[in-house]
């Protein structure tokens, strides 16, 4: 098996080239977080810890996650109510 300059096999190198660039993926996660925050604001809800989190390890940036964080019970109930109303349509 041959390895590239980073110690990766040819197959893993080809797979890495097929992935989206890190900047594009990071922007996608930020856009998703911002869209969710805007929709929640329209519903009168604010998640205080709404953030993004990167996954992965050195040499493999992985992907990003929208972290909803924690919230008080009244906020969770308001969010559940909005989701239930939307699902009932």
N, C-alpha and C positions, 0 to 999 in steps of 0.2 A: 504494500500500500504506500503510495506517495503522499507526502505532506507538503502544504504550502509554507510560506515563510512564517506563519503564525502557529504552525504545528497542527493545523486542521487538515483533515483528509480532503481529497478532491471533492468528494460528495458533499461534505458539510460546507465547503467553500462555495460550491454551486448553489446550495440552498440559501446561504447567507446573501448571495448576490440577488436572489429572487425576492428577498424581503424588502419591504418599504424602507427608504432611508429613515434614519432615526429622527431627523428633524421633522419629516412629514408625519411620522407616527406621534411624536410629541405634540405637534400642532393639532392633530386630530383629537387627542385626548383633552387638550385645553379647550378646543372648540366644543367638545361634548360637555365638559364641565360647565362652560359658560352658557350653553343652550339650556342645560338642565337648571342652572341657577336662575336664568331669565324666566323659564316656564314656571318654576316654583314661586318666583316673585309675583308673577301675574296671578297666581292662586293665593297670594298673601302668606306664603310660607318661606322661611329662611332656614336653611340648614347651616348652623354656625361653623361646622368643621368641614364643609364641602371643599375638597382639595383633589389633587392628583398625586399618584404614587407610581414611581417607575419600578419595574421588576427587572430581573436579569442579574447578570454577574459580569465581572471583568471580561471584556472581549465579546460579550453577548448582551446587548442592551435590552433584550427581551421586549416587553411592550408596556404600555402605561395603563393604569386603572383609574377610574373616577372613584375616589374614596368619599362615600357619603358621610362618614364620621358618625358621631353620636349626637343625639338630640334629646330634649326633655320630652316627657310623656305627652304633654299637650300638642307639641309639634308633630310627634309621631301619629297621634290621633287625627290631626288636621290633614296630614299627608295621606293617611289611609282613607279618609273621607273623600279627598280629591280623586284618588285613584279609583275608588269604588264608583264614584259618580261617572268618571270617564269610561270605566269598564261597562257600565250599565247602558251606554249609548248604543 
